[in-house]
Amino acid sequence: MNDIARGLEGVAVAETRLSHVDGERGVLIIGGFALEELAPNATYEEVLHLLWHDRLPTTAECHALQRQLADARELPAGTYETLQRAAHAGAPAMDGLRMGVAMLSLADPDPTDASTGAQLRRAVSLVARFPTLVATYWRLVRGERPLDPDPRLPHAANYFYMLTGEVPDAAVVRALETYLNTVVDHGMNASTFTARVITSTGSDMVSALAGAVGALKGPLHGGAPGPALDMVFEIQARAQRSGRSLAIEAESLIRGTIEAGGRIMGFGHRVYKVRDPRADVLGAAATRLFERAGDLRLYEDARIVEEVALRVLHTLKPDRRLETNVEYYTALLLHGIGMESALFTPTFAVGRAGGWTAHVLEQAAQNRLIRPSSVYVGGRDGHWVPPDGRDPGLRIAS
């Protein structure tokens, strides 16, 4: 009997220079830089250049990339109508994004050109349009008029502007860029693997990213940042009603949820056996954001809930290494800049688009069709009989 690597866990399928995840030590390297060094300091455009070209850009190169992205933000003809129809049907934001991404093939002047230059142009085009798709769909769903991109604004600032109609201040831009940088790439995760599998068949970059969005939509990959924050809000409400401390109410809810067989969102990760390093980067960014706003109550309450959750998890599940993951502080940070929870996963996709395109470029450059095998466990002794003579309850023994 062959050994089966269920979920392909522990199976290396590619060599990559884009990111490295060490789940035992809680380390994430992006393009040669420790996450905590790169994410809080770089612009998103700098990180894109790093992933696409294997080095940080000069000032002139960074400005040039900003212009290229700004010039490519408009959606191709027909995309807007598709988004309108999806919004009218009430489709979730990730479905709207998936449909919109598939329409971006219309923006490719020469889909058959597989040269490196053409692939890089496609990467710019796709990354530039992800914020436009999300923001346009978000405003359509809410019954608001979509906004045109502002070519004067960098990538992250323009995204915020298209969502809200407001030009963000420097603190909000820094917080949002830190988030986009933090989630831009993360090893051979499900959506990245999907993009590479599609690319390995010789298919196009738009198809690869549409598939990646479909994979990210699944809650086992895209996660649930919204429910992680909802838990904090519920505990706050319970404490206000009961007059008991936040810590007492947190322990009651968390312990009760676990004992009933439920999950505590924002804790535990398939890869990390220690604290997710992205949680630390986003936690520090949230601290700066809330301190600047002058209202630390939600942040402080979230820290109390986190401490209680970790203590209860370690007590009730001592055999599991359940630590804070990226979802917990994603929710806090994005809420802090004014985003609703329905935008959390689409905004993740806005950041991860840079990593997806980089993996497509890397896969195409060293391509080999990704074609794993499987172990057959079905029967072998079937005999054909005409439909009238078949027993509906008969199965071929395996």
N, C-alpha and C positions, 0 to 999 in steps of 0.2 A: 504494500500500500504506500503510495506516495505521501510525503509530508505536505500538508496544505498550510500555506501562510494566509490564514483568513484575514481579510482586510489588508493583505500585503504588509502587515506590520513587520518591521525589521528588514524588509527587502529593499535594497538599493537598486533603483531603476535608471539612474542617470548620474553623471558628474555635473556639478554646477558651481559657478563662482558667485552666485547671486545671494544666497543666504545659507546660514548654518544654524541648526537648532540643537542645542545640547540639553535634553530634558532632565538629565540627572543633576546637572550643575546649575540649571536655570540661566543659560547663556543663549543669546540670539545675536548673530553676526549678520549685518546687512552689507554686502559688497565690500567686505574687509573691515568694516567699522563696527564696534560694539554698539548695540542699539542705544544705550544710554548716552553715548557720545554723539551719535548722528541725529537721532530723532528730535531732540529739543533745540538743536542749533541750525540745522540745514533747512533751506526752503524745499518744497516738494519738487520744484524744477531741478534743484541740485541732485536730489536723490534719483530722479528719473535719469539724468545724465550719467550718474554713477552706475545705475543698473544697465543702461543701454550701451555705455562706452567704456566701462571698467575704470573710470576715474572721475573725480569731481571736476566740474567745469571751471574755466576761468570766468572772470566777470563778464567779458564780452560774450562768451559762449552761453552763459546763463541768461543774459538779456536776449540773445538770439533765440534760445529755446522758449522763453516767455512769449516772444512775438509769434513764433511758429504755433504755439498752443493757442494764443489769442486769435490768430487768423483762421483756426480750424474749428472753432466752437459752434458755428452755425450747423443746424441739422439739415440733412438733405431733403429735397422735396418728397412729400409723401409720408415722412416720419411723423410730422405733427398730426396729420389726420389719424394715423394709427394710434398715437397716444390719446387723442381725443376720444376715439371709440373705446379704448381700454378704460379710460377714466369714466366714461358714461356707464360702462358695465360694472364699475366699482372694483376693478381688478386691483389686488394689492400692489404696492410700489415695486416689489421685486419682479412681479409679472410684467408691469409696465416697462421696467428697465430691460428685461429680457427681450420683449417684443421690439423695443426701440433699438437695442444693439443689433438685432438681426437686420434691421432696416439700413444700417450704416454701410452695407455693401453698395448702396446707391451712391455713396460719396467717393468710391474708388474709381479713378479715371481709367485704370488699366488693371483689372483684377488678375490678369495672367502674368503680370510682371513679378517674378520671384526674386529679383535682384536684392542685394542688401539695402541699397538706397531706397527702393520701393517699400521694402518691409519696414524700414525706419520711418518713412513717411506715414505708413499705415499706423504704426505705433503712436505717433504724434496725433494723428487724426482721431484715433479711438480714445486715447486718454483725454484729449481735449473735449470730446463730446459727452463723456460719461456725466460730468456735472450738469451739462445742459439737459440731458435726458432726465436725470433725477429731478432737477429743479422744475423743469417744464411740467413733468407729470405730477409732481407734488402740488403745484399751483392749480393745475387743471382739476385734480381730484377735489381740491378745496373750493372750487368755483371762483378762482382768482385768475386774473390775466397773466399769462406767462411773460417773463421779462427777457429782453434781448441781452446777450452777453455784453459785458463792458470790456472792451479791448484794452483799456488803461489799467485794468486790475490783474494781478497775478492769479494763478490757478485757484488757490484756496480762497482768496478774497472774492474772486468772481463767483465761485460756487455759493458762498454765503450771501452775496448780493442777489443772485438769481433766485435763491430761496425766499429771502425776506424783503427785498427791495431796499435794504439799507447797506451802505458801505461800512464794513466792520472796522473797529479800531484795531490798533496793533496787537493788543492783548488777545483779542478773539482770533485774529489771524494766526498768531503764534500758537495758540491752543489747538486750533484746527489743523495747522500744518504739522504739529507734533503728532496729532492723532493719525493723519494720513501717512506720515513717515513711519509710524510705529506699525501700521498694519500693511505696509506696501508689499511685503513678501514674508513668507514663513515656511521655508522648506517645501517638501513635496506633499502639501496638503491636498485635500480632495479636489478643490476647484483648479488648482495649479496642475495637478496630475491630469485632470480632465482636459485642460487646454493643451497639454503636451501630447496626450493620446491623440486628440483630434489633429494636431499639427503633424504628428508622425505619419498620418495617412496621406500627407500631401495636401490636406485641405487648407483653407485660407484662415487668416488671422481673425476675421469677423466671426466665422464659425467657431473658432477656438474660444473666443471671449464670450460668445453667446452660450456655449456649453458650460463655461466656467461660471457664468451668472446662474445658470440652472443648478449647478452643484452647490453654489453658495446659498441659494434659497433654502436648501434643506436645513432644518433646525439642528441636526447633528453636526453641521459644519458652520453655518452662519451664526449659530448660537442664539442666545436670547438676552441681549443686553437690557432690553426693555423690562422683562420680568425681574431682573436683578434689582433694578431701581424701584420697581413697583413694590418689592418686598420691603424696602426701606420706608417707602411711603405708608404702607399698611402698618408697619410697626410704629411709626410716628403717630398714626391715627389711633391705634390701640392704646398707646401710652397717654394720649390726650384724653381719651374717654375714661380710662381706668384710674388715672392719677398716679399710676405706678411708673417706675423709671423705665427709660428706653431699653436698658440692658435686660431688665426682668422680662419685658414684653418680647424682646428679641429672642431670649432663651426659650420662652414659652412657644412662640411660633415656630422657631427653627427645630426645636426638639420634637414638637408635635408633628411637623412635616416629615421629618426623617423617620420617626417611629411608625408613621402611617404609610411608609414606603415611598414618599415623595422625594423630589430632588431640590436641592438648594442651588438656585441659579447664581452663576458668578464664581463657582468654586469647583475645582477639579478640571483636569485636562488630559486628553489622550496621550500627549507626549510628555508634558512637564510633570515630574514627580516632586518638584519643589515649587516655590512661588514663581509664577509666570513673570519673567522680566518685563514684559509689556505692562503689567499691572503697576510696577514701580514707576516706570516712565510716565504713564498716564496719571498715576496718583500724584506725582510731583507737579505735573502740568495742571491738574485740578486744584491743587493747593494754591498755586500762583494765581489761577483764575479767580477762585473764590475769595482769596485775600484781597485782590485788587477790587473786587466788587463790594467788599466790606461786609459781606453777610456769609459767615462761615457755618451757620447752623446745619444746613443739609450736609455739608462736607463732614463736620464733626459727628453728626449722627450716623453717617455712613461708616465712618471709622469705628464707631462703637459697635454697630451691627456686624462689621467685618470681624472684629475681635471676638465677639460672642460666637459667631458662626464657626470660626476656626476652632475655638475651644470645644464647642459641642460636636463638631464633626470629628475631631481627634478623639473625643471620648466615646462616641457612639459607633464610629467606624475606624477603630485603631489599625485595622489591616489595610485601609485605603489611604493613599497619600493625597489628600484633597486640600489643595491650597488655593489661594485667590488667583483667578485667571483674568484674562484681558477683558472679559465682558463686564466685570464689576465696575472698573474705573472708566471703561468706555461709556457706560450709561451715565455716570456722574459727570464726566467731562462734557459730553455732547449735550446733556441737559443744561449744563452750566452756560453753554453758549447759545441756548435757546432752541435747540432742536427737540421735536417730539419723538417719541420712541419709535414710531413707524418709519422714521428716517434713519434709524441707527444702522440697520443692515445695508440699505442702499448706499449710505455714506461709507461704510466699510468697502463696498464695491468700488466706489470712486477712488479710494486709496489703493486698493489691491489691483486695480487696472494696470498700474505701472509695473507691478511684479508679473502679472499675467503676460503682458506684452513682451517683457524681457525674457520670460521663459519660452515664449513662442519663438523669439529670435534665436535663442540658444538651441532649442530643439531643432529648428530648421537648419542651423549651421552644422550640427553633428548628427543628422537624422538617422534613425533606424526605427522601423515600424515597431511600435510597442504592441506586443501580441503575447500575453501570458497564456499559459495552458490551464486546464482544469482537470479534475478527477471525475470520471463518469461513475455514477452510482445507480443508474437505471437498470432496467431489465435487458435481457438479450434473447429471449425465447418467444418473441411475439410472432403470431401467424395471422395473415390477412384473411378476413372473412367479409363478405358483403354486408352493407349496413343492416339489412333486414335480419341477419343472423347474429348480430352482435349482442352480447350480454352487457347492459349498461353498468353493471356493478363489477365487472371483471377488470382487474388491473394486472399488468404484466409484472410478475414478481421481480424485485430488485435484489 
